[in-house]
Amino acid sequence: MGSNRAVLLIVLCGTMAIVPVVQAQIKHIEMRVEGMT
Amino acid sequence: MKQHLGRQAGVQNVEVSLRDGKVDIVPKEDGQIDPTKLLKATYDSGVSVAEMDVTARGNIVKNASGDLALRIAPNRSFAFVPNEQSKALEALVDSPTEVTVRGQLFKKPAGKKKADTAPPMKLVILEVQKKE
């Protein structure tokens, strides 16, 4: 029983580690410019 | 200009299309990128910015002035210029829902040689891409 819990805990921690952290942020910037040669 | 912009904080990659006059900037994930500094850096390299569009993800909040805004970091947000798209987001104020929007952060006023790029710049929402 106890070992099952430990395995579950390890699996849970592993899953959390590989899921990328989604951050609020700027994803992309696009500019239209004039006078570029 | 490409090198000048590439040296700015938080910039991962810069692609310049001479034919279209378009500059694509991919930010690093460190959240250090600052659109105001990019505008200034572009002007400093002798090129005039006609328009700047930003795609950003964050939470909908009301800022100190009572304007609806997209908060992308605890101390950083873009206030919205009120339009139909921003009104549709009003229900999400202070909710945990994260929203990805594409909007216009800067447009050179007609007839002006150099526009005012002083912060705070307001975001005109063009498209709400995702709510999650």
Backbone of each chain as nested JSON, in Angstrom:
{
  "chains": [
    {"id": "A", "residues": [
      {"number": 1, "name": "MET", "atoms": {"N": [0.839, -1.219, 0.0], "CA": [0.0, 0.0, 0.0], "C": [0.867, 1.259, 0.0]}},
      {"number": 2, "name": "GLY", "atoms": {"N": [1.838, 1.228, 0.982], "CA": [2.742, 2.365, 1.11], "C": [3.612, 2.537, -0.121]}},
      {"number": 3, "name": "SER", "atoms": {"N": [4.073, 1.393, -0.674], "CA": [4.939, 1.483, -1.857], "C": [4.15, 1.975, -3.067]}},
      {"number": 4, "name": "ASN", "atoms": {"N": [2.848, 1.594, -3.144], "CA": [2.001, 2.09, -4.233], "C": [1.896, 3.613, -4.185]}},
      {"number": 5, "name": "ARG", "atoms": {"N": [1.735, 4.117, -2.983], "CA": [1.644, 5.578, -2.807], "C": [2.936, 6.251, -3.252]}},
      {"number": 6, "name": "ALA", "atoms": {"N": [4.053, 5.642, -2.883], "CA": [5.353, 6.207, -3.243], "C": [5.516, 6.243, -4.757]}},
      {"number": 7, "name": "VAL", "atoms": {"N": [5.098, 5.137, -5.421], "CA": [5.201, 5.076, -6.891], "C": [4.324, 6.162, -7.512]}},
      {"number": 8, "name": "LEU", "atoms": {"N": [3.094, 6.292, -6.995], "CA": [2.183, 7.319, -7.51], "C": [2.771, 8.716, -7.359]}},
      {"number": 9, "name": "LEU", "atoms": {"N": [3.38, 8.942, -6.209], "CA": [3.988, 10.248, -5.928], "C": [5.127, 10.54, -6.911]}},
      {"number": 10, "name": "ILE", "atoms": {"N": [5.938, 9.509, -7.167], "CA": [7.062, 9.683, -8.096], "C": [6.537, 9.989, -9.499]}},
      {"number": 11, "name": "VAL", "atoms": {"N": [5.498, 9.239, -9.928], "CA": [4.916, 9.456, -11.258], "C": [4.352, 10.873, -11.359]}},
      {"number": 12, "name": "LEU", "atoms": {"N": [3.662, 11.298, -10.299], "CA": [3.055, 12.631, -10.277], "C": [4.122, 13.721, -10.385]}},
      {"number": 13, "name": "CYS", "atoms": {"N": [5.183, 13.564, -9.605], "CA": [6.268, 14.554, -9.631], "C": [6.927, 14.593, -11.009]}},
      {"number": 14, "name": "GLY", "atoms": {"N": [7.113, 13.398, -11.598], "CA": [7.721, 13.315, -12.929], "C": [6.87, 14.016, -13.965]}},
      {"number": 15, "name": "THR", "atoms": {"N": [5.555, 13.816, -13.884], "CA": [4.635, 14.457, -14.831], "C": [4.713, 15.968, -14.701]}},
      {"number": 16, "name": "MET", "atoms": {"N": [4.746, 16.442, -13.452], "CA": [4.807, 17.894, -13.229], "C": [6.1, 18.47, -13.781]}},
      {"number": 17, "name": "ALA", "atoms": {"N": [7.167, 17.695, -13.704], "CA": [8.464, 18.2, -14.153], "C": [8.515, 18.344, -15.668]}},
      {"number": 18, "name": "ILE", "atoms": {"N": [7.811, 17.434, -16.396], "CA": [7.932, 17.501, -17.859], "C": [6.875, 18.383, -18.517]}},
      {"number": 19, "name": "VAL", "atoms": {"N": [5.824, 18.755, -17.785], "CA": [4.83, 19.665, -18.361], "C": [5.431, 21.072, -18.378]}},
      {"number": 20, "name": "PRO", "atoms": {"N": [5.543, 21.692, -19.561], "CA": [6.147, 23.011, -19.608], "C": [5.331, 24.043, -18.828]}},
      {"number": 21, "name": "VAL", "atoms": {"N": [6.027, 24.928, -18.164], "CA": [5.338, 25.974, -17.406], "C": [4.844, 27.02, -18.397]}},
      {"number": 22, "name": "VAL", "atoms": {"N": [3.528, 27.245, -18.408], "CA": [2.952, 28.217, -19.331], "C": [3.037, 29.596, -18.672]}},
      {"number": 23, "name": "GLN", "atoms": {"N": [3.734, 30.485, -19.315], "CA": [3.939, 31.8, -18.712], "C": [3.217, 32.876, -19.493]}},
      {"number": 24, "name": "ALA", "atoms": {"N": [2.71, 33.837, -18.751], "CA": [2.146, 35.017, -19.387], "C": [3.315, 35.827, -19.919]}},
      {"number": 25, "name": "GLN", "atoms": {"N": [3.279, 36.186, -21.167], "CA": [4.378, 36.939, -21.722], "C": [4.095, 37.386, -23.146]}},
      {"number": 26, "name": "ILE", "atoms": {"N": [5.055, 38.155, -23.691], "CA": [4.955, 38.555, -25.096], "C": [5.445, 37.382, -25.942]}},
      {"number": 27, "name": "LYS", "atoms": {"N": [4.63, 36.979, -26.892], "CA": [4.95, 35.806, -27.719], "C": [5.626, 36.194, -29.033]}},
      {"number": 28, "name": "HIS", "atoms": {"N": [5.228, 37.339, -29.57], "CA": [5.719, 37.699, -30.901], "C": [5.531, 39.193, -31.124]}},
      {"number": 29, "name": "ILE", "atoms": {"N": [6.467, 39.798, -31.835], "CA": [6.329, 41.221, -32.189], "C": [6.594, 41.362, -33.68]}},
      {"number": 30, "name": "GLU", "atoms": {"N": [5.733, 42.135, -34.322], "CA": [5.915, 42.376, -35.756], "C": [5.877, 43.885, -35.988]}},
      {"number": 31, "name": "MET", "atoms": {"N": [6.861, 44.377, -36.724], "CA": [6.882, 45.815, -37.011], "C": [6.852, 46.04, -38.518]}},
      {"number": 32, "name": "ARG", "atoms": {"N": [6.175, 47.104, -38.908], "CA": [6.249, 47.555, -40.302], "C": [7.075, 48.83, -40.272]}},
      {"number": 33, "name": "VAL", "atoms": {"N": [8.138, 48.839, -41.043], "CA": [9.069, 49.971, -40.967], "C": [9.158, 50.695, -42.305]}},
      {"number": 34, "name": "GLU", "atoms": {"N": [9.635, 51.934, -42.236], "CA": [9.793, 52.76, -43.437], "C": [11.228, 53.268, -43.487]}},
      {"number": 35, "name": "GLY", "atoms": {"N": [11.718, 53.433, -44.69], "CA": [13.053, 54.019, -44.852], "C": [14.176, 53.009, -44.697]}},
      {"number": 36, "name": "MET", "atoms": {"N": [13.836, 51.723, -44.852], "CA": [14.858, 50.688, -44.722], "C": [15.462, 50.433, -46.089]}},
      {"number": 37, "name": "THR", "atoms": {"N": [16.798, 50.374, -46.182], "CA": [17.452, 50.128, -47.486], "C": [18.223, 48.824, -47.441]}}
    ]},
    {"id": "B", "residues": [
      {"number": 1, "name": "MET", "atoms": {"N": [20.216, 47.232, -38.742], "CA": [19.088, 47.26, -37.822], "C": [18.873, 45.887, -37.178]}},
      {"number": 2, "name": "LYS", "atoms": {"N": [19.045, 44.816, -37.969], "CA": [18.838, 43.467, -37.457], "C": [19.771, 43.193, -36.272]}},
      {"number": 3, "name": "GLN", "atoms": {"N": [21.037, 43.596, -36.44], "CA": [21.997, 43.367, -35.353], "C": [21.665, 44.223, -34.142]}},
      {"number": 4, "name": "HIS", "atoms": {"N": [21.273, 45.465, -34.416], "CA": [20.938, 46.404, -33.346], "C": [19.778, 45.862, -32.506]}},
      {"number": 5, "name": "LEU", "atoms": {"N": [18.733, 45.364, -33.186], "CA": [17.57, 44.815, -32.468], "C": [17.926, 43.502, -31.781]}},
      {"number": 6, "name": "GLY", "atoms": {"N": [18.763, 42.707, -32.441], "CA": [19.154, 41.411, -31.885], "C": [19.921, 41.536, -30.576]}},
      {"number": 7, "name": "ARG", "atoms": {"N": [20.517, 42.711, -30.364], "CA": [21.285, 42.929, -29.123], "C": [20.406, 43.38, -27.964]}},
      {"number": 8, "name": "GLN", "atoms": {"N": [19.15, 43.699, -28.245], "CA": [18.261, 44.187, -27.177], "C": [17.898, 43.058, -26.211]}},
      {"number": 9, "name": "ALA", "atoms": {"N": [17.64, 43.422, -24.973], "CA": [17.3, 42.435, -23.937], "C": [16.049, 41.666, -24.314]}},
      {"number": 10, "name": "GLY", "atoms": {"N": [16.103, 40.367, -24.12], "CA": [14.922, 39.535, -24.315], "C": [14.627, 39.148, -25.749]}},
      {"number": 11, "name": "VAL", "atoms": {"N": [15.519, 39.509, -26.69], "CA": [15.269, 39.19, -28.098], "C": [15.968, 37.878, -28.461]}},
      {"number": 12, "name": "GLN", "atoms": {"N": [15.162, 36.933, -28.962], "CA": [15.701, 35.624, -29.373], "C": [16.163, 35.668, -30.822]}},
      {"number": 13, "name": "ASN", "atoms": {"N": [15.282, 36.208, -31.689], "CA": [15.593, 36.181, -33.115], "C": [14.91, 37.348, -33.838]}},
      {"number": 14, "name": "VAL", "atoms": {"N": [15.587, 37.865, -34.857], "CA": [15.018, 38.968, -35.651], "C": [15.084, 38.585, -37.126]}},
      {"number": 15, "name": "GLU", "atoms": {"N": [13.955, 38.702, -37.806], "CA": [13.912, 38.444, -39.25], "C": [13.458, 39.72, -39.942]}},
      {"number": 16, "name": "VAL", "atoms": {"N": [14.238, 40.163, -40.931], "CA": [13.894, 41.399, -41.625], "C": [13.567, 41.088, -43.085]}},
      {"number": 17, "name": "SER", "atoms": {"N": [12.424, 41.567, -43.542], "CA": [12.067, 41.419, -44.946], "C": [12.172, 42.793, -45.604]}},
      {"number": 18, "name": "LEU", "atoms": {"N": [13.214, 42.969, -46.408], "CA": [13.442, 44.265, -47.054], "C": [12.318, 44.593, -48.033]}},
      {"number": 19, "name": "ARG", "atoms": {"N": [11.807, 43.557, -48.7], "CA": [10.783, 43.763, -49.723], "C": [9.488, 44.322, -49.133]}},
      {"number": 20, "name": "ASP", "atoms": {"N": [9.043, 43.711, -48.002], "CA": [7.772, 44.138, -47.401], "C": [7.956, 45.225, -46.346]}},
      {"number": 21, "name": "GLY", "atoms": {"N": [9.189, 45.477, -45.957], "CA": [9.43, 46.411, -44.854], "C": [8.928, 45.859, -43.531]}},
      {"number": 22, "name": "LYS", "atoms": {"N": [8.995, 44.531, -43.394], "CA": [8.497, 43.898, -42.176], "C": [9.639, 43.361, -41.319]}},
      {"number": 23, "name": "VAL", "atoms": {"N": [9.476, 43.506, -40.021], "CA": [10.47, 42.994, -39.081], "C": [9.751, 42.08, -38.1]}},
      {"number": 24, "name": "ASP", "atoms": {"N": [10.156, 40.824, -38.051], "CA": [9.574, 39.845, -37.126], "C": [10.535, 39.618, -35.975]}},
      {"number": 25, "name": "ILE", "atoms": {"N": [10.034, 39.755, -34.776], "CA": [10.888, 39.581, -33.601], "C": [10.332, 38.456, -32.738]}},
      {"number": 26, "name": "VAL", "atoms": {"N": [11.171, 37.48, -32.462], "CA": [10.779, 36.378, -31.571], "C": [11.45, 36.624, -30.22]}},
      {"number": 27, "name": "PRO", "atoms": {"N": [10.635, 36.796, -29.169], "CA": [11.226, 37.056, -27.853], "C": [11.775, 35.789, -27.198]}},
      {"number": 28, "name": "LYS", "atoms": {"N": [12.73, 35.974, -26.301], "CA": [13.185, 34.869, -25.454], "C": [12.091, 34.626, -24.417]}},
      {"number": 29, "name": "GLU", "atoms": {"N": [12.183, 33.493, -23.741], "CA": [11.153, 33.19, -22.735], "C": [11.461, 33.819, -21.384]}},
      {"number": 30, "name": "ASP", "atoms": {"N": [12.467, 34.702, -21.347], "CA": [12.828, 35.303, -20.056], "C": [11.951, 36.499, -19.693]}},
      {"number": 31, "name": "GLY", "atoms": {"N": [11.057, 36.896, -20.614], "CA": [10.128, 37.988, -20.327], "C": [10.782, 39.359, -20.23]}},
      {"number": 32, "name": "GLN", "atoms": {"N": [12.021, 39.476, -20.734], "CA": [12.758, 40.745, -20.612], "C": [12.477, 41.718, -21.754]}},
      {"number": 33, "name": "ILE", "atoms": {"N": [11.813, 41.243, -22.791], "CA": [11.635, 42.089, -23.984], "C": [10.752, 43.297, -23.663]}},
      {"number": 34, "name": "ASP", "atoms": {"N": [11.147, 44.449, -24.199], "CA": [10.414, 45.682, -23.929], "C": [10.104, 46.371, -25.267]}},
      {"number": 35, "name": "PRO", "atoms": {"N": [8.823, 46.361, -25.689], "CA": [8.472, 46.961, -26.984], "C": [8.903, 48.42, -27.109]}},
      {"number": 36, "name": "THR", "atoms": {"N": [8.843, 49.187, -26.021], "CA": [9.246, 50.6, -26.076], "C": [10.725, 50.728, -26.451]}},
      {"number": 37, "name": "LYS", "atoms": {"N": [11.543, 49.857, -25.849], "CA": [12.983, 49.899, -26.143], "C": [13.26, 49.456, -27.582]}},
      {"number": 38, "name": "LEU", "atoms": {"N": [12.423, 48.52, -28.077], "CA": [12.609, 48.076, -29.469], "C": [12.291, 49.21, -30.444]}},
      {"number": 39, "name": "LEU", "atoms": {"N": [11.229, 49.959, -30.133], "CA": [10.88, 51.103, -30.985], "C": [12.029, 52.112, -31.012]}},
      {"number": 40, "name": "LYS", "atoms": {"N": [12.568, 52.383, -29.837], "CA": [13.652, 53.36, -29.736], "C": [14.89, 52.846, -30.484]}},
      {"number": 41, "name": "ALA", "atoms": {"N": [15.186, 51.552, -30.3], "CA": [16.358, 50.974, -30.964], "C": [16.202, 51.032, -32.481]}},
      {"number": 42, "name": "THR", "atoms": {"N": [14.966, 50.848, -32.964], "CA": [14.719, 50.9, -34.413], "C": [14.944, 52.32, -34.932]}},
      {"number": 43, "name": "TYR", "atoms": {"N": [14.394, 53.296, -34.2], "CA": [14.607, 54.698, -34.598], "C": [16.09, 55.047, -34.56]}},
      {"number": 44, "name": "ASP", "atoms": {"N": [16.789, 54.55, -33.539], "CA": [18.217, 54.839, -33.402], "C": [19.034, 54.271, -34.559]}},
      {"number": 45, "name": "SER", "atoms": {"N": [18.491, 53.216, -35.191], "CA": [19.229, 52.637, -36.316], "C": [18.86, 53.341, -37.625]}},
      {"number": 46, "name": "GLY", "atoms": {"N": [18.106, 54.426, -37.527], "CA": [17.818, 55.264, -38.69], "C": [16.598, 54.844, -39.49]}},
      {"number": 47, "name": "VAL", "atoms": {"N": [15.76, 53.981, -38.907], "CA": [14.565, 53.496, -39.605], "C": [13.335, 53.965, -38.843]}},
      {"number": 48, "name": "SER", "atoms": {"N": [12.297, 54.323, -39.587], "CA": [11.079, 54.812, -38.966], "C": [10.054, 53.686, -38.839]}},
      {"number": 49, "name": "VAL", "atoms": {"N": [9.46, 53.549, -37.66], "CA": [8.461, 52.494, -37.435], "C": [7.078, 53.032, -37.777]}},
      {"number": 50, "name": "ALA", "atoms": {"N": [6.389, 52.341, -38.689], "CA": [5.036, 52.77, -39.064], "C": [4.008, 52.112, -38.156]}},
      {"number": 51, "name": "GLU", "atoms": {"N": [4.296, 50.895, -37.738], "CA": [3.31, 50.12, -36.987], "C": [3.995, 49.014, -36.198]}},
      {"number": 52, "name": "MET", "atoms": {"N": [3.477, 48.734, -35.015], "CA": [4.007, 47.606, -34.24], "C": [2.843, 46.77, -33.716]}},
      {"number": 53, "name": "ASP", "atoms": {"N": [2.836, 45.497, -34.073], "CA": [1.818, 44.56, -33.586], "C": [2.464, 43.586, -32.607]}},
      {"number": 54, "name": "VAL", "atoms": {"N": [1.716, 43.254, -31.577], "CA": [2.248, 42.373, -30.527], "C": [1.271, 41.234, -30.285]}},
      {"number": 55, "name": "THR", "atoms": {"N": [1.795, 40.033, -30.119], "CA": [0.978, 38.913, -29.646], "C": [1.443, 38.613, -28.23]}},
      {"number": 56, "name": "ALA", "atoms": {"N": [0.502, 38.679, -27.289], "CA": [0.882, 38.503, -25.888], "C": [-0.157, 37.69, -25.145]}},
      {"number": 57, "name": "ARG", "atoms": {"N": [0.314, 37.078, -24.074], "CA": [-0.552, 36.217, -23.276], "C": [-0.538, 36.717, -21.835]}},
      {"number": 58, "name": "GLY", "atoms": {"N": [-1.7, 36.756, -21.224], "CA": [-1.747, 37.201, -19.836], "C": [-3.154, 37.168, -19.281]}},
      {"number": 59, "name": "ASN", "atoms": {"N": [-3.32, 37.829, -18.137], "CA": [-4.624, 37.885, -17.472], "C": [-5.251, 39.25, -17.686]}},
      {"number": 60, "name": "ILE", "atoms": {"N": [-6.572, 39.255, -17.687], "CA": [-7.294, 40.513, -17.847], "C": [-7.465, 41.154, -16.469]}},
      {"number": 61, "name": "VAL", "atoms": {"N": [-7.056, 42.406, -16.369], "CA": [-7.172, 43.131, -15.091], "C": [-7.681, 44.548, -15.374]}},
      {"number": 62, "name": "LYS", "atoms": {"N": [-8.005, 45.244, -14.288], "CA": [-8.254, 46.685, -14.409], "C": [-7.069, 47.373, -13.762]}},
      {"number": 63, "name": "ASN", "atoms": {"N": [-6.437, 48.309, -14.477], "CA": [-5.251, 48.958, -13.907], "C": [-5.653, 50.1, -12.973]}},
      {"number": 64, "name": "ALA", "atoms": {"N": [-4.654, 50.797, -12.454], "CA": [-4.895, 51.847, -11.456], "C": [-5.812, 52.946, -11.987]}},
      {"number": 65, "name": "SER", "atoms": {"N": [-5.788, 53.151, -13.313], "CA": [-6.649, 54.188, -13.9], "C": [-8.045, 53.67, -14.21]}},
      {"number": 66, "name": "GLY", "atoms": {"N": [-8.274, 52.39, -13.912], "CA": [-9.594, 51.816, -14.17], "C": [-9.758, 51.296, -15.587]}},
      {"number": 67, "name": "ASP", "atoms": {"N": [-8.655, 51.324, -16.368], "CA": [-8.721, 50.81, -17.74], "C": [-8.528, 49.3, -17.746]}},
      {"number": 68, "name": "LEU", "atoms": {"N": [-9.201, 48.661, -18.675], "CA": [-9.012, 47.225, -18.882], "C": [-7.602, 47.009, -19.437]}},
      {"number": 69, "name": "ALA", "atoms": {"N": [-6.92, 45.97, -18.949], "CA": [-5.537, 45.766, -19.385], "C": [-5.181, 44.289, -19.404]}},
      {"number": 70, "name": "LEU", "atoms": {"N": [-4.133, 43.968, -20.158], "CA": [-3.594, 42.604, -20.19], "C": [-2.337, 42.607, -19.322]}},
      {"number": 71, "name": "ARG", "atoms": {"N": [-2.388, 41.847, -18.237], "CA": [-1.21, 41.79, -17.353], "C": [-0.333, 40.623, -17.788]}},
      {"number": 72, "name": "ILE", "atoms": {"N": [0.894, 40.948, -18.209], "CA": [1.79, 39.888, -18.69], "C": [2.863, 39.547, -17.663]}},
      {"number": 73, "name": "ALA", "atoms": {"N": [2.963, 40.357, -16.624], "CA": [3.891, 40.091, -15.523], "C": [3.332, 40.832, -14.313]}},
      {"number": 74, "name": "PRO", "atoms": {"N": [3.767, 40.445, -13.087], "CA": [3.179, 41.083, -11.905], "C": [3.222, 42.612, -11.927]}},
      {"number": 75, "name": "ASN", "atoms": {"N": [4.263, 43.168, -12.554], "CA": [4.368, 44.635, -12.563], "C": [4.326, 45.206, -13.98]}},
      {"number": 76, "name": "ARG", "atoms": {"N": [3.745, 44.443, -14.904], "CA": [3.751, 44.892, -16.294], "C": [2.429, 44.564, -16.966]}},
      {"number": 77, "name": "SER", "atoms": {"N": [1.793, 45.588, -17.524], "CA": [0.532, 45.337, -18.232], "C": [0.367, 46.331, -19.382]}},
      {"number": 78, "name": "PHE", "atoms": {"N": [-0.454, 45.941, -20.34], "CA": [-0.792, 46.817, -21.461], "C": [-2.261, 47.183, -21.344]}},
      {"number": 79, "name": "ALA", "atoms": {"N": [-2.535, 48.476, -21.197], "CA": [-3.929, 48.922, -21.158], "C": [-4.515, 48.808, -22.56]}},
      {"number": 80, "name": "PHE", "atoms": {"N": [-5.806, 48.478, -22.639], "CA": [-6.47, 48.343, -23.935], "C": [-7.097, 49.67, -24.349]}},
      {"number": 81, "name": "VAL", "atoms": {"N": [-7.067, 49.923, -25.646], "CA": [-7.908, 50.98, -26.199], "C": [-9.298, 50.35, -26.315]}},
      {"number": 82, "name": "PRO", "atoms": {"N": [-10.329, 50.966, -25.707], "CA": [-11.643, 50.318, -25.718], "C": [-12.172, 50.076, -27.134]}},
      {"number": 83, "name": "ASN", "atoms": {"N": [-12.561, 48.844, -27.39], "CA": [-13.242, 48.493, -28.642], "C": [-14.125, 47.265, -28.379]}},
      {"number": 84, "name": "GLU", "atoms": {"N": [-14.745, 46.742, -29.426], "CA": [-15.652, 45.591, -29.248], "C": [-14.923, 44.398, -28.645]}},
      {"number": 85, "name": "GLN", "atoms": {"N": [-13.685, 44.181, -29.108], "CA": [-12.899, 43.027, -28.645], "C": [-12.568, 43.154, -27.157]}},
      {"number": 86, "name": "SER", "atoms": {"N": [-12.229, 44.369, -26.73], "CA": [-11.868, 44.541, -25.316], "C": [-13.105, 44.411, -24.429]}},
      {"number": 87, "name": "LYS", "atoms": {"N": [-14.245, 44.886, -24.939], "CA": [-15.49, 44.767, -24.161], "C": [-15.813, 43.302, -23.896]}},
      {"number": 88, "name": "ALA", "atoms": {"N": [-15.543, 42.456, -24.882], "CA": [-15.839, 41.021, -24.753], "C": [-14.967, 40.363, -23.678]}},
      {"number": 89, "name": "LEU", "atoms": {"N": [-13.865, 41.027, -23.318], "CA": [-12.959, 40.443, -22.317], "C": [-13.243, 40.947, -20.904]}},
      {"number": 90, "name": "GLU", "atoms": {"N": [-14.165, 41.887, -20.797], "CA": [-14.442, 42.516, -19.502], "C": [-14.867, 41.494, -18.442]}},
      {"number": 91, "name": "ALA", "atoms": {"N": [-15.581, 40.462, -18.883], "CA": [-16.065, 39.447, -17.936], "C": [-14.924, 38.647, -17.31]}},
      {"number": 92, "name": "LEU", "atoms": {"N": [-13.731, 38.743, -17.908], "CA": [-12.602, 37.946, -17.407], "C": [-11.703, 38.707, -16.428]}},
      {"number": 93, "name": "VAL", "atoms": {"N": [-12.122, 39.914, -16.051], "CA": [-11.302, 40.717, -15.13], "C": [-11.053, 39.941, -13.84]}},
      {"number": 94, "name": "ASP", "atoms": {"N": [-9.763, 39.86, -13.488], "CA": [-9.299, 39.198, -12.267], "C": [-9.609, 37.7, -12.212]}},
      {"number": 95, "name": "SER", "atoms": {"N": [-9.979, 37.108, -13.341], "CA": [-10.191, 35.652, -13.351], "C": [-8.852, 34.984, -13.68]}},
      {"number": 96, "name": "PRO", "atoms": {"N": [-8.72, 33.692, -13.352], "CA": [-7.45, 33.015, -13.656], "C": [-7.28, 32.664, -15.131]}},
      {"number": 97, "name": "THR", "atoms": {"N": [-8.309, 32.937, -15.939], "CA": [-8.241, 32.615, -17.37], "C": [-7.128, 33.407, -18.058]}},
      {"number": 98, "name": "GLU", "atoms": {"N": [-6.282, 32.693, -18.771], "CA": [-5.214, 33.361, -19.514], "C": [-5.673, 33.566, -20.958]}},
      {"number": 99, "name": "VAL", "atoms": {"N": [-5.391, 34.731, -21.462], "CA": [-5.873, 35.106, -22.788], "C": [-4.682, 35.453, -23.674]}},
      {"number": 100, "name": "THR", "atoms": {"N": [-4.714, 34.965, -24.914], "CA": [-3.687, 35.353, -25.883], "C": [-4.33, 36.299, -26.883]}},
      {"number": 101, "name": "VAL", "atoms": {"N": [-3.792, 37.485, -26.99], "CA": [-4.356, 38.462, -27.922], "C": [-3.281, 38.984, -28.878]}},
      {"number": 102, "name": "ARG", "atoms": {"N": [-3.736, 39.346, -30.075], "CA": [-2.856, 40.041, -31.017], "C": [-3.395, 41.453, -31.134]}},
      {"number": 103, "name": "GLY", "atoms": {"N": [-2.529, 42.407, -30.974], "CA": [-3.012, 43.777, -31.025], "C": [-1.961, 44.744, -31.52]}},
      {"number": 104, "name": "GLN", "atoms": {"N": [-2.441, 45.94, -31.834], "CA": [-1.539, 46.975, -32.32], "C": [-1.116, 47.862, -31.148]}},
      {"number": 105, "name": "LEU", "atoms": {"N": [0.166, 47.903, -30.911], "CA": [0.687, 48.661, -29.769], "C": [1.133, 50.06, -30.182]}},
      {"number": 106, "name": "PHE", "atoms": {"N": [1.423, 50.199, -31.462], "CA": [1.923, 51.485, -31.931], "C": [1.576, 51.68, -33.397]}},
      {"number": 107, "name": "LYS", "atoms": {"N": [1.146, 52.898, -33.718], "CA": [0.956, 53.26, -35.129], "C": [1.383, 54.704, -35.296]}},
      {"number": 108, "name": "LYS", "atoms": {"N": [2.225, 54.946, -36.278], "CA": [2.726, 56.304, -36.492], "C": [1.579, 57.195, -36.955]}},
      {"number": 109, "name": "PRO", "atoms": {"N": [1.354, 58.293, -36.252], "CA": [0.276, 59.186, -36.68], "C": [0.564, 59.754, -38.065]}},
      {"number": 110, "name": "ALA", "atoms": {"N": [-0.475, 59.888, -38.87], "CA": [-0.314, 60.405, -40.229], "C": [0.272, 61.811, -40.183]}},
      {"number": 111, "name": "GLY", "atoms": {"N": [1.235, 62.05, -41.063], "CA": [1.801, 63.395, -41.184], "C": [2.932, 63.705, -40.231]}},
      {"number": 112, "name": "LYS", "atoms": {"N": [3.132, 62.862, -39.234], "CA": [4.221, 63.118, -38.284], "C": [5.476, 62.391, -38.742]}},
      {"number": 113, "name": "LYS", "atoms": {"N": [6.608, 63.081, -38.644], "CA": [7.854, 62.449, -39.054], "C": [8.302, 61.437, -38.008]}},
      {"number": 114, "name": "LYS", "atoms": {"N": [8.248, 61.85, -36.745], "CA": [8.625, 60.929, -35.679], "C": [7.511, 60.909, -34.636]}},
      {"number": 115, "name": "ALA", "atoms": {"N": [7.027, 59.719, -34.348], "CA": [5.91, 59.598, -33.414], "C": [6.399, 59.571, -31.979]}},
      {"number": 116, "name": "ASP", "atoms": {"N": [5.467, 59.815, -31.089], "CA": [5.773, 59.764, -29.668], "C": [5.772, 58.306, -29.217]}},
      {"number": 117, "name": "THR", "atoms": {"N": [6.904, 57.817, -28.787], "CA": [6.991, 56.415, -28.384], "C": [7.127, 56.281, -26.865]}},
      {"number": 118, "name": "ALA", "atoms": {"N": [6.848, 57.375, -26.154], "CA": [6.997, 57.321, -24.701], "C": [5.924, 56.415, -24.097]}},
      {"number": 119, "name": "PRO", "atoms": {"N": [6.305, 55.573, -23.13], "CA": [5.296, 54.73, -22.48], "C": [4.375, 55.578, -21.627]}},
      {"number": 120, "name": "PRO", "atoms": {"N": [3.188, 55.126, -21.236], "CA": [2.667, 53.815, -21.574], "C": [1.951, 53.81, -22.926]}},
      {"number": 121, "name": "MET", "atoms": {"N": [2.206, 52.778, -23.706], "CA": [1.515, 52.63, -24.979], "C": [0.284, 51.751, -24.743]}},
      {"number": 122, "name": "LYS", "atoms": {"N": [-0.774, 52.053, -25.476], "CA": [-1.996, 51.272, -25.301], "C": [-2.157, 50.271, -26.444]}},
      {"number": 123, "name": "LEU", "atoms": {"N": [-2.811, 49.168, -26.118], "CA": [-2.963, 48.074, -27.069], "C": [-4.361, 48.09, -27.69]}},
      {"number": 124, "name": "VAL", "atoms": {"N": [-4.404, 48.168, -29.015], "CA": [-5.679, 48.042, -29.725], "C": [-5.829, 46.564, -30.091]}},
      {"number": 125, "name": "ILE", "atoms": {"N": [-6.777, 45.883, -29.476], "CA": [-6.916, 44.443, -29.742], "C": [-7.426, 44.232, -31.159]}},
      {"number": 126, "name": "LEU", "atoms": {"N": [-6.703, 43.418, -31.923], "CA": [-7.125, 43.071, -33.284], "C": [-7.804, 41.702, -33.299]}},
      {"number": 127, "name": "GLU", "atoms": {"N": [-7.342, 40.837, -32.386], "CA": [-7.824, 39.459, -32.414], "C": [-7.586, 38.803, -31.047]}},
      {"number": 128, "name": "VAL", "atoms": {"N": [-8.604, 38.094, -30.543], "CA": [-8.411, 37.281, -29.343], "C": [-8.163, 35.863, -29.835]}},
      {"number": 129, "name": "GLN", "atoms": {"N": [-6.953, 35.378, -29.608], "CA": [-6.581, 34.079, -30.197], "C": [-6.945, 32.895, -29.324]}},
      {"number": 130, "name": "LYS", "atoms": {"N": [-6.846, 33.063, -28.005], "CA": [-7.049, 31.914, -27.133], "C": [-7.482, 32.351, -25.746]}},
      {"number": 131, "name": "LYS", "atoms": {"N": [-8.372, 31.591, -25.155], "CA": [-8.727, 31.789, -23.737], "C": [-8.577, 30.438, -23.072]}},
      {"number": 132, "name": "GLU", "atoms": {"N": [-7.801, 30.374, -22.0], "CA": [-7.649, 29.07, -21.331], "C": [-7.4, 29.235, -19.842]}}
    ]}
  ]
}
